[in-house]
């Protein structure tokens, strides 16, 4: 993939993650796409990706993400991002507490 096409994709991908929805995946992904992400099964089509992300968004409804860097590859783009869930985790510890009861205060 060219650097220019990869940059365009990374920009659209970052925009998508500001307010993601399963149906919104169609704005950045093709019908035949391989998605590899934590907490979801590897998918090979847009329809599979929508189903996987629908389950994830149901679990963490207010999830967003921030793209930190990206890199073009021969056949695609690698994206490094941090997934955020501010509404949930500002007031609730994520998962089972393991020797840490710290809950960070909301910042403006």
C-alpha positions as CSV (number, residue, x, y, z in Angstrom):
1,X,0.0,0.0,0.0
2,X,1.3,3.4,-0.8
3,X,2.2,5.9,1.9
4,X,-0.5,8.3,0.7
5,X,-3.3,5.7,0.7
6,X,-2.1,4.4,4.2
7,X,-2.1,8.0,5.5
8,X,-5.6,8.5,4.2
9,X,-6.8,5.3,5.8
10,X,-5.2,6.1,9.1
11,X,-6.9,9.5,9.2
12,X,-10.3,8.0,8.4
13,X,-9.7,5.2,10.9
14,X,-8.9,7.7,13.7
15,X,-12.0,9.8,12.8
16,X,-14.2,6.6,13.0
17,X,-12.9,5.8,16.5
18,X,-14.0,9.2,17.9
19,X,-17.6,7.8,17.9
20,X,-17.5,4.2,16.7
21,X,-20.5,2.0,15.7
22,X,-20.6,-1.4,14.1
23,X,-22.3,0.0,11.0
24,X,-19.7,2.8,10.8
25,X,-17.0,0.2,10.1
26,X,-18.2,0.3,6.4
27,X,-16.9,3.9,6.2
28,X,-13.3,2.7,6.6
29,X,-13.3,-1.0,5.7
30,X,-13.9,-3.1,2.6
31,X,-16.2,-6.1,2.4
32,X,-13.1,-8.4,2.4
33,X,-11.0,-7.3,5.4
34,X,-8.9,-9.1,8.0
35,X,-9.3,-7.6,11.5
36,X,-7.0,-8.6,14.3
37,X,-7.7,-6.9,17.6
38,X,-7.6,-7.7,21.4
39,X,-10.9,-8.9,22.9
40,X,-12.4,-9.9,19.5
41,X,-11.9,-12.9,17.3
42,X,-9.9,-12.5,14.1
43,X,-12.4,-11.7,11.3
44,X,-12.1,-11.9,7.5
45,X,-15.1,-10.0,6.3
46,X,-16.8,-6.7,7.0
47,X,-20.0,-8.6,8.2
48,X,-17.9,-10.6,10.7
49,X,-16.2,-7.5,11.9
50,X,-19.5,-5.7,12.5
51,X,-20.7,-8.7,14.5
52,X,-17.5,-8.8,16.6
53,X,-17.5,-5.1,17.3
54,X,-21.2,-5.0,18.0
55,X,-20.5,-7.4,20.9
56,X,-17.6,-5.4,22.1
57,X,-19.6,-2.1,21.9
58,X,-22.4,-3.7,23.8
59,X,-20.0,-4.6,26.6
60,X,-18.3,-1.2,26.6
61,X,-20.9,1.2,25.1
62,X,-18.9,4.5,25.4
63,X,-15.6,3.1,24.0
64,X,-13.5,5.3,21.8
65,X,-9.9,5.1,20.8
66,X,-6.9,7.3,20.1
67,X,-4.6,6.5,17.2
68,X,-0.9,7.1,18.3
69,X,0.9,5.9,15.2
70,X,0.5,3.9,12.0
71,X,2.7,2.3,9.4
72,X,2.1,1.3,5.8
73,X,2.8,-2.4,4.9
74,X,3.0,-4.1,1.6
75,X,-0.7,-5.1,1.8
76,X,-2.2,-2.9,4.5
77,X,-1.8,-0.6,7.5
78,X,-0.7,-1.4,11.0
79,X,-2.3,0.9,13.6
80,X,-1.3,1.5,17.2
81,X,-4.1,2.9,19.3
82,X,-5.2,3.1,22.9
83,X,-8.9,2.2,23.6
84,X,-10.6,4.5,26.0
85,X,-13.8,4.1,28.1
86,X,-13.9,7.3,30.2
87,X,-17.5,7.1,31.4
88,X,-17.0,3.7,32.9
89,X,-13.5,3.7,34.2
90,X,-13.4,7.1,35.9
91,X,-15.7,5.8,38.5
92,X,-15.3,2.0,38.4
93,X,-12.2,-0.1,38.6
94,X,-11.8,-2.2,35.4
95,X,-12.3,-5.9,36.1
96,X,-11.4,-7.6,39.3
97,X,-9.3,-5.5,41.5
98,X,-5.9,-7.0,42.1
99,X,-4.1,-5.1,44.9
100,X,-5.2,-1.8,43.4
101,X,-8.3,0.2,44.5
102,X,-7.2,3.5,42.9
103,X,-9.9,5.3,41.0
104,X,-8.6,8.4,39.2
105,X,-10.6,11.6,39.6
106,X,-12.3,13.1,36.6
107,X,-10.1,15.8,34.9
108,X,-11.3,18.6,32.8
